Amino acid sequence: MKKKVVVSLVVVAIVVVSIGYYEISAFGQTPVQTKVLTGKITSIQSSGIPKGANGATTGATYLTITLNSTTSFSYLIPCVTFPYYTGVSVQVADQLLANGQHQYVPDVACKGSVSPFKSLHLTQTTTSST
């Protein structure tokens, strides 16, 4: 009987700690401030893989975007056909997260797709450029 009570208490404690950890982790990923910056594509690495006899390709592309002399980031788009090239300026949402880290969301997307930047529904932003 005592063993069942102890095991039950341990299980409840683990569940409570797990929920608390999840809540803290989820809060840390919450954006608390967003600025819109202008970045420049400085590198494009594409992995086009032929798919079938019709000449279509599949693959993904890493874009490296530089915001200023000390900040750049890589962004993955799941296509190899896109309207971007090295040197193009793009808008970037710089989101300061509750945990102090930054998350960057550039206004880039595959041909025919909507950019995740557009889904942020930015209302009050600060704009600056490189």
Residue, then its C-alpha position, 0 to 999 in steps of 0.5 A: m500500500k505504501k509503495k503504491v502511494v509513493v509511486s503515485l506521488v512520484v508520478v504526480a511530481i514528474v507530471v507537475v515538473s514537466i508541465g512547469y518546464y513546458e510552460i517556462s520553455a514556451f514562454g521563453q519562445t514568446p516574442v516581446q518586441t519586433k523590429v523590421l530591418t533590411g537585410k541583404i542576401t550574401s550567400i545562396q546554397s541550393s541542393g537541386i535534385p532531379k525528379g523524374a523525366n520532366g526536368a522538374t527539381t526538388g530540394a532545398t536552399y539555404l540563404t545567408i542573410t546579413l543584417n549588419s557587420t556583426t549579425s547574419f543568419s541562415y534561413l532554409i526554404p524548401c525549394v530550388t526555384f525562387p526569385y532571389y539572388t546574392g545582393v538582393s535586399v529583403q525585409v527581416a523581422d527581428q523578434l526579441l524573445a522573452n528568453g533574450q534570444h533573437q529570432y529572424v524571419p525574412d520576407v522570402a518564400c518559394k515561388g507561388s508561396v506566401s512568406p512567413f514574414k507576411s503571416l506575422h501581421l506586423t502593426q507597430t514596427t521600427t524600421s532600420s536598414t544596413 
